[in-house]
Amino acid sequence: MFRRAVNPARRFGDSGGGGLFANSKSRSTPILSVGLIAVGALLFIAYSYSNSGGFGNNTEAISRVEGDYSCTADVQRAIPILKKAYGDSMHKVLHVGPDTCSVVSNLLKEEETEVWGAEPYDIEDADGTCKALVHKGVVRVADIKFPLPYRPKSFSLVIVSDALDYLSPRYLNKTLPDLVRASADGLVMFTGYPGHQRAKVSDVSKYGRAAKLRSSSWWIRYFVQTGLEENEGASKKFEQAATKRSYVPNCQIFHLKSLH
C-alpha cells in the first residue's frame, strides 16, 4: 500500500501574541508616520531590486524562500542513497528530465555504472560536455509525451525528475507507464510539492506550460488507477539510508515497481 510522501519542508509559523504595538497608545506623531513611510519605501525598493537580479550573493537564498528549486538537484544529492537502496540495480540506469547531462555525468563517475539520459527539452544552450554526450548517443533529446525507443526492461533502474510535472493527465497516462515499462527493477520519481515550489515564467516558454505540482494523495490515487505498485522494499531502504546520511529532499520521492 502506498504511503503519503512526507513533506520535509519546515514551516515557520507566526510568533503568536499581540501585535508589536499592541500596548502602545493609539496616538502617533507626524515624525513617526513619516518614519514608517520611509522604512516602507526602502523595503519596497529593496524587494524590487532583489527581484531584478540585485544582491547577487543572496539570489539562491531568495530562490529557496520562494520555492524555486529543481528536483534534479535532489537526484544529484541522492545518488549515494540510491546506491544503498538499489544496490546492483544501479548498474544500468536511465535518467529522464531537464539537465539530465549533469546527472549522467555524475553517475558515470560511479564504478560499474552504465548510464543514459533522455532530455525532454531543447539543449541549444547546453555546454560542450552535454553536447558531447548527445553526440555519443549517451544522452538522447526526446519528446517524452510519446513512447521512448527502448525495449521493455532495457534498464535496471529508471529515474525521472522535473519532467512529469509538466505533463497533462492525457500525456502522463502514456509517459509514466512507458517509463516503468523500460525498467527491470523499478522507477524512482522525483516530483515537486504543491505550494512549496513555483514555476518560473521562463518555464512556460521552455516547457510549453507551467508545472502542475500535485499532492502525494493525488499521485497515490493515480498509481492505483493506472495499476502501478509501490516498491515497498526499495522505499524502506531508501528512507533508512536517507536518515543515516541526514538527506532531506526538497521534493516528493516515489518508488514504483517495474511491470511484470
C-alpha positions as CSV (number, residue, x, y, z in Angstrom):
1,M,0.0,0.0,0.0
2,F,1.2,3.5,-0.8
3,R,2.2,5.8,2.0
4,R,1.9,9.5,1.7
5,A,5.2,11.2,0.9
6,V,6.4,13.2,3.9
7,N,6.9,16.8,3.3
8,P,10.3,17.6,4.8
9,A,10.0,21.4,4.3
10,R,9.8,23.3,7.6
11,R,7.1,25.9,8.1
12,F,7.8,29.0,10.1
13,G,4.7,30.0,11.9
14,D,3.8,33.3,13.4
15,S,5.3,34.1,16.7
16,G,1.8,34.5,18.2
17,G,0.6,37.0,20.8
18,G,-0.5,40.6,20.2
19,G,0.9,42.9,17.6
20,L,4.2,44.7,18.1
21,F,2.5,47.9,19.2
22,A,-0.4,46.3,20.9
23,N,0.2,48.0,24.2
24,S,1.2,51.4,22.8
25,K,-1.1,54.4,22.7
26,S,-3.1,54.8,19.5
27,R,-1.9,58.4,19.2
28,S,1.0,58.8,16.8
29,T,3.2,61.7,15.9
30,P,3.8,63.1,12.4
31,I,7.5,62.1,12.8
32,L,6.6,58.5,13.5
33,S,4.3,58.4,10.5
34,V,7.0,59.8,8.2
35,G,9.5,57.4,9.6
36,L,7.2,54.4,8.9
37,I,6.5,55.6,5.3
38,A,10.3,55.9,4.7
39,V,11.0,52.4,6.0
40,G,8.2,51.0,3.9
41,A,9.6,52.7,0.8
42,L,13.1,51.4,1.5
43,L,11.8,47.8,1.9
44,F,9.8,48.1,-1.4
45,I,12.9,49.3,-3.3
46,A,15.0,46.5,-1.8
47,Y,12.4,43.9,-2.7
48,S,12.1,45.2,-6.3
49,Y,15.9,45.3,-6.7
50,S,16.3,41.8,-5.5
51,N,13.7,40.5,-8.0
52,S,15.5,42.3,-10.8
53,G,18.7,40.4,-10.1
54,G,20.4,42.6,-7.4
55,F,22.1,41.3,-4.3
56,G,23.9,38.7,-6.3
57,N,25.1,36.7,-3.3
58,N,21.6,36.3,-2.0
59,T,19.9,35.0,-5.2
60,E,20.0,31.4,-4.1
61,A,18.5,32.2,-0.7
62,I,15.7,34.3,-2.2
63,S,15.0,31.5,-4.7
64,R,14.7,28.9,-2.0
65,V,12.3,31.1,0.1
66,E,10.1,31.5,-3.0
67,G,10.3,27.7,-3.7
68,D,12.2,28.0,-6.9
69,Y,14.4,24.9,-7.0
70,S,14.9,21.8,-9.0
71,C,14.1,18.2,-8.2
72,T,17.0,17.2,-10.4
73,A,19.3,18.8,-7.8
74,D,17.7,16.3,-5.3
75,V,18.7,13.5,-7.6
76,Q,22.3,14.6,-7.6
77,R,22.4,14.6,-3.8
78,A,20.5,11.3,-3.6
79,I,23.0,9.2,-5.7
80,P,24.8,7.6,-2.7
81,I,21.4,6.9,-1.1
82,L,20.0,5.4,-4.3
83,K,23.1,3.1,-4.4
84,K,22.3,1.9,-0.9
85,A,18.7,1.3,-1.6
86,Y,19.0,-0.4,-5.0
87,G,22.4,-2.0,-4.9
88,D,23.1,-3.9,-8.1
89,S,20.1,-2.3,-9.8
90,M,22.2,0.9,-10.1
91,H,24.5,-0.8,-12.7
92,K,22.4,0.2,-15.7
93,V,20.4,3.5,-15.2
94,L,18.3,5.8,-17.4
95,H,17.7,9.3,-16.1
96,V,14.8,11.3,-17.7
97,G,14.4,15.0,-17.2
98,P,15.8,18.5,-17.7
99,D,19.5,18.9,-17.1
100,T,20.0,15.1,-17.5
101,C,23.5,15.7,-18.7
102,S,24.7,16.8,-15.3
103,V,23.0,13.7,-13.7
104,V,24.6,11.4,-16.3
105,S,28.0,13.0,-15.8
106,N,27.9,12.4,-12.1
107,L,26.6,8.8,-12.4
108,L,29.3,8.0,-14.9
109,K,31.8,8.7,-12.1
110,E,30.4,5.7,-10.2
111,E,32.1,2.4,-10.6
112,E,30.5,-0.3,-12.6
113,T,27.6,2.0,-13.6
114,E,26.3,2.3,-17.2
115,V,24.0,5.3,-17.6
116,W,22.0,7.0,-20.3
117,G,19.9,10.2,-20.3
118,A,16.7,11.5,-22.0
119,E,16.4,15.2,-22.2
120,P,12.8,16.3,-22.9
121,Y,13.6,19.9,-23.9
122,D,15.8,21.9,-26.2
123,I,19.6,21.9,-25.4
124,E,20.8,24.7,-27.7
125,D,22.3,26.5,-24.7
126,A,24.0,23.3,-23.4
127,D,27.7,23.3,-22.6
128,G,30.3,21.3,-24.6
129,T,30.2,18.4,-22.2
130,C,26.5,17.9,-22.7
131,K,26.6,18.2,-26.4
132,A,29.4,15.6,-26.5
133,L,27.2,13.2,-24.5
134,V,24.4,13.8,-27.1
135,H,26.9,13.3,-29.9
136,K,28.0,10.0,-28.4
137,G,24.4,8.8,-28.0
138,V,24.6,8.7,-24.2
139,V,22.0,11.4,-23.9
140,R,19.0,11.5,-26.2
141,V,16.8,14.5,-26.8
142,A,13.3,13.1,-26.9
143,D,9.7,14.2,-26.5
144,I,8.6,12.1,-23.6
145,K,4.9,12.7,-24.5
146,F,5.5,9.9,-26.9
147,P,6.9,6.3,-26.3
148,L,10.7,6.3,-26.0
149,P,12.5,3.9,-28.3
150,Y,13.6,1.5,-25.6
151,R,12.7,-2.2,-25.3
152,P,10.9,-3.4,-22.2
153,K,13.3,-3.8,-19.2
154,S,16.2,-2.1,-21.1
155,F,17.4,-0.5,-17.9
156,S,17.7,-1.9,-14.4
157,L,16.5,1.4,-12.9
158,V,14.8,4.5,-14.4
159,I,14.9,7.8,-12.6
160,V,12.7,10.7,-13.6
161,S,12.7,14.3,-12.3
162,D,11.3,17.7,-13.2
163,A,9.5,16.2,-16.2
164,L,6.2,14.6,-15.2
165,D,5.1,17.9,-13.5
166,Y,4.8,19.5,-16.9
167,L,2.6,16.8,-18.4
168,S,-1.2,17.0,-18.6
169,P,-3.0,13.8,-17.5
170,R,-3.6,13.0,-21.2
171,Y,0.2,12.5,-21.8
172,L,1.0,11.4,-18.3
173,N,-1.2,8.3,-18.8
174,K,1.1,7.3,-21.6
175,T,4.5,8.5,-20.4
176,L,4.7,7.2,-16.9
177,P,3.7,3.6,-17.7
178,D,6.1,3.7,-20.7
179,L,9.0,4.7,-18.4
180,V,8.0,1.9,-15.9
181,R,8.0,-0.5,-18.9
182,A,11.6,0.4,-19.7
183,S,12.8,-0.6,-16.2
184,A,13.6,-4.1,-14.9
185,D,13.9,-3.3,-11.2
186,G,11.8,-0.2,-10.7
187,L,11.4,3.5,-11.3
188,V,12.2,6.4,-8.9
189,M,10.2,9.5,-9.4
190,F,11.1,13.0,-8.1
191,T,8.2,15.5,-8.2
192,G,7.5,18.9,-6.7
193,Y,5.4,19.7,-3.7
194,P,2.4,21.9,-4.4
195,G,2.7,25.2,-2.6
196,H,6.4,24.8,-1.9
197,Q,7.7,25.2,-5.5
198,R,6.6,27.7,-8.1
199,A,7.2,27.5,-11.9
200,K,9.2,30.4,-13.2
201,V,7.8,32.5,-16.0
202,S,10.6,31.3,-18.3
203,D,9.4,27.7,-17.8
204,V,6.2,28.3,-19.7
205,S,8.1,29.2,-22.8
206,K,10.6,26.4,-22.4
207,Y,8.3,23.6,-21.4
208,G,5.1,24.8,-23.1
209,R,3.2,25.1,-19.9
210,A,3.6,25.8,-16.2
211,A,4.4,23.0,-13.8
212,K,1.4,21.2,-12.3
213,L,2.6,20.3,-8.9
214,R,0.4,17.5,-7.5
215,S,-0.1,16.3,-3.9
216,S,1.1,12.9,-2.7
217,S,-2.6,11.8,-2.3
218,W,-3.2,12.7,-6.0
219,W,-0.2,10.7,-7.1
220,I,-1.2,7.7,-4.9
221,R,-4.7,7.7,-6.4
222,Y,-3.2,7.9,-9.9
223,F,-0.9,5.0,-9.3
224,V,-3.8,2.8,-8.1
225,Q,-5.9,3.8,-11.0
226,T,-3.2,3.0,-13.5
227,G,-2.2,-0.3,-11.9
228,L,1.3,0.9,-10.7
229,E,2.6,-0.5,-7.5
230,E,4.9,0.9,-4.8
231,N,8.3,-0.7,-4.4
232,E,8.0,-1.0,-0.7
233,G,11.3,-2.8,-0.2
234,A,13.3,-0.1,-2.0
235,S,11.3,2.7,-0.4
236,K,12.2,1.4,3.1
237,K,15.9,1.0,2.3
238,F,15.9,4.5,0.8
239,E,14.4,6.0,3.9
240,Q,16.8,4.2,6.1
241,A,19.8,5.4,4.1
242,A,18.5,8.9,3.9
243,T,18.1,9.1,7.7
244,K,21.7,7.9,8.2
245,R,23.1,10.5,5.8
246,S,20.7,13.3,7.0
247,Y,19.4,13.6,3.5
248,V,16.3,15.8,3.4
249,P,14.8,16.1,-0.1
250,N,13.0,19.2,-1.3
251,C,10.8,17.1,-3.5
252,Q,8.4,14.1,-3.2
253,I,10.0,10.8,-4.0
254,F,8.1,7.7,-5.1
255,H,9.4,4.2,-5.7
256,L,7.5,2.2,-8.3
257,K,7.8,-1.5,-9.2
258,S,8.5,-2.4,-12.8
259,L,5.9,-4.1,-14.9
260,H,5.9,-7.9,-14.8
